């Protein structure tokens, strides 16, 4: 019934939010929700007759504020976050290799993929990889703030993510070109930043990007370290 993730989009930050649920349970997980869309997201969950069990973050985002705290308050769901991202209010602090269980036997494998930020995580569910900002369609996240490291990102992608089966579907945290999903096999062969690049070449490429700071970083990161609650209007 719900074996494909529900993919939702925030046009302001080009952020994808995902809702996961198995075929025989009333529980759902939401990944990377955006504060402006909490009503939309809850409406999807309620329409499908689901109960929100966990609100999951891939990292402490710099370009939008999460609705994790609000969703937790409204639904009783638990917040689950990477342990290395400094988000102390969350009940679940993920470590590499953890397994999140929900519903009737559903499991999400937790993969620590530092690089975009020091604590970034990816999540694997039923052959679907939710890659956050670690691996994008044809690209990857930046590595120049929040403890980021181009060396670490290269190792995370090439050693952990590219080791997954070719057919693994990759659902990124962002896309800026109207794309929605890719595969590990395609990215291994065609990713413009990583395919065929040595570690040294990748590090040099990332050093040359010279990207401006995200506009919301001074608001978003402190808010997201408190599950968005410091920002949220009453």
Secondary structure, DSSP 4 states (H G I P E B T S, - for coil): ---SPEEEEETTTTEEEEEE--TT-SEEEEES-BGGGHHHHHHHHHHTT-EEEEEE-SS--SSS-B-HHHHHHHH-PEEEEEGGG--TT-SEEE-TT-EEEETTTEEEEEEE-TTSSTT-EEEEETTEEEEETTSBTTB----SSTT--HHHHHHIIIIIITTS-TT-EEEESB-SSS---EEHHHHHHH-TTTTT--HHHHHHHHHT--PPPPTTHHHHHHHHTTTTTTT---
